[in-house]
Amino acid sequence: MAVYLGQKAPGFIANTTKGVINLEDYEGKWVILFSHPADFTPVCTTEFMDFAKRYPEFQKINVELIGLSVDSIFSHIEWMKNIKEKFGVDIPFPVIADINKEVARDYNMMDEKTGSTVRGVFIIDPNMTVRLMIYYPAETGRNIDEIMRSVKALQLNWERKLATPVNWQPGNDGIVSAPVNLEDAISREKNGSKAWYLKYEAVK
């Protein structure tokens, strides 16, 4: 199975560090599903600690985090305990133990050569539609600021039907959809738009 932008997110019921979860139970929320290559690895550890520290920020904007790798539930538990012991950080979100690799394969997160998961990120909207996919190589840590920015951009589109321009930051102007007829295009230029196809709208 292949997953594509704009399609229904593949459903799953999975064992996690927080018990069994069903993706369907997250309907109505934004979900960030992200995979990591392996437990007890340095880059992944830094990512999990930052996701954990910023978890309250994600929750404030109706976002839930779900981690995943093909490691066992016992490996996940020991890693979570070690992060708490060595760095003082609790991991508050569930981490899927995808030992059968079913979820990873459904979301194209498997490196079949190594048998491990790649560093993938999927943003799923409240209708359970895949809205963003990012893949990183094993040696490159994710930018949590960019993931947060992307969620907020998608939420602006969800709530206001506005797109976002290059390097957009929350609070910056959005972009109105392209005109659908000649009259609207001419009207835009008369009302101050530099180009009929590009119109900004303030975000407050």
C-alpha positions in Angstrom: 0.0 0.0 0.0 1.2 3.5 -0.8 0.1 6.7 1.1 -0.4 9.9 -0.8 -1.1 13.5 0.1 -4.8 14.2 0.3 -5.9 10.6 0.8 -7.4 9.0 3.8 -4.8 8.0 6.4 -4.4 4.3 6.6 -6.1 3.1 9.7 -4.5 1.0 12.4 -4.9 -0.5 15.8 -1.5 -0.8 17.5 0.2 -1.6 20.8 2.0 1.4 22.3 3.7 2.6 25.5 0.4 4.0 26.5 -1.6 0.9 25.7 -3.5 -0.1 22.6 -4.6 2.8 20.3 -6.9 3.1 17.4 -6.2 5.9 14.9 -10.0 6.3 14.4 -10.2 7.5 18.0 -8.2 10.6 17.0 -10.8 11.8 14.5 -11.5 15.5 15.2 -7.9 16.2 16.2 -4.7 16.9 14.2 -2.2 14.0 14.4 1.5 14.0 13.9 2.6 10.4 13.3 6.4 10.1 13.2 8.8 7.2 12.9 12.4 6.8 14.2 15.0 4.3 13.0 15.7 2.7 16.4 15.5 3.1 20.2 18.6 4.1 22.1 20.1 6.0 19.2 21.5 9.5 19.7 19.6 11.6 17.0 16.3 9.9 17.9 16.8 10.6 21.6 17.3 14.4 21.0 14.1 14.4 18.9 12.0 12.6 21.4 13.1 14.9 24.2 12.2 18.0 22.2 8.9 16.6 21.1 8.2 15.8 24.8 9.1 19.3 26.0 6.9 20.9 23.3 4.0 18.5 23.7 1.9 21.0 25.7 2.3 23.5 22.8 1.0 20.9 20.4 -1.9 20.0 22.6 -2.9 23.7 22.9 -3.5 23.7 19.1 -5.4 20.3 19.1 -2.5 18.2 18.0 -1.6 14.8 19.2 1.8 13.1 18.7 2.3 9.4 18.0 5.8 7.9 17.7 6.7 4.7 16.0 9.5 2.2 15.3 9.7 -1.5 14.7 11.3 -2.0 18.1 9.5 -4.1 20.7 7.3 -2.6 23.5 9.9 -3.7 26.0 12.7 -1.8 24.1 10.5 1.3 24.0 9.8 1.1 27.7 13.5 0.7 28.6 14.4 3.6 26.4 11.7 5.8 27.9 12.9 4.9 31.4 16.5 5.7 30.4 15.6 9.1 28.9 13.8 9.9 32.2 16.8 8.7 34.3 19.6 10.3 32.3 17.9 13.5 31.0 14.9 14.0 33.3 12.4 14.0 30.5 9.1 12.1 30.5 7.8 11.0 27.1 4.1 11.8 27.4 2.8 10.6 24.0 2.3 7.0 22.8 5.1 5.2 20.9 3.9 2.3 18.6 5.8 -1.0 18.8 5.3 -1.9 15.2 7.1 -5.3 15.4 5.2 -6.7 12.4 6.0 -3.6 10.4 2.4 -3.2 9.2 1.9 0.5 10.0 5.4 1.4 8.8 4.7 -0.3 5.4 1.3 1.3 5.1 2.9 4.7 5.5 6.0 4.0 3.4 8.3 4.3 6.5 10.3 1.1 6.1 13.8 0.8 4.9 13.6 -2.7 3.7 17.4 -3.1 3.3 18.1 -2.4 7.0 14.8 -3.6 8.4 14.4 -0.4 10.3 12.0 2.5 10.0 13.1 5.7 8.3 12.7 9.2 9.9 9.3 10.0 8.6 6.6 12.6 9.6 2.9 12.6 8.6 0.5 15.3 9.5 -3.1 14.1 9.5 -6.0 16.5 9.7 -9.2 16.1 11.8 -11.0 14.3 8.9 -8.1 11.7 8.9 -6.7 13.0 5.7 -2.9 13.0 5.1 -1.9 16.7 4.7 1.9 16.6 4.8 4.7 14.1 4.5 8.4 14.6 5.3 11.2 12.1 5.2 14.7 12.7 6.7 17.8 10.6 6.4 18.8 8.7 9.6 21.7 11.1 10.3 19.6 14.3 10.1 17.4 15.3 13.0 14.0 16.9 12.5 13.3 20.6 12.9 10.4 20.7 15.4 9.9 24.4 14.7 9.3 23.6 11.1 6.8 20.8 12.0 5.0 23.2 14.3 5.0 25.9 11.6 3.6 23.5 9.1 0.8 22.4 11.4 -0.2 26.0 12.0 -0.1 26.8 8.2 -2.4 23.8 7.6 -4.7 24.9 10.3 -4.9 28.4 8.8 -5.9 26.8 5.5 -8.4 24.5 7.3 -10.0 27.5 9.2 -9.7 30.4 6.8 -9.1 28.7 3.4 -5.9 30.7 3.1 -2.6 29.4 1.6 0.7 30.5 3.0 3.6 32.2 1.2 7.3 31.3 1.3 8.8 31.5 4.8 5.4 32.1 6.3 5.2 32.5 10.1 2.1 32.4 12.3 0.5 35.9 12.3 1.8 36.8 8.8 -0.5 37.4 5.9 -2.0 34.5 4.1 -2.7 34.1 0.4 -6.2 34.1 -1.1 -7.1 31.4 -3.7 -6.6 32.3 -7.3 -9.5 34.1 -9.0 -12.0 31.9 -10.8 -13.1 34.4 -13.5 -11.9 37.5 -15.4 -14.0 39.9 -13.4 -12.5 38.9 -10.1 -9.0 39.1 -11.6 -9.5 42.6 -12.9 -11.1 43.7 -9.6 -8.0 42.5 -7.7 -5.7 44.7 -9.7 -8.0 47.7 -9.3 -8.1 47.1 -5.6 -4.3 47.2 -5.1 -3.0 43.7 -5.8 0.3 43.9 -7.8 -0.7 40.8 -9.7 -4.2 39.4 -10.4 -3.1 36.0 -9.4 -1.5 36.9 -6.0 -3.6 38.5 -3.3 -2.7 38.6 0.4 -5.1 38.7 3.3 -4.3 39.8 6.8 -4.3 37.1 9.5 -5.3 38.3 12.9 
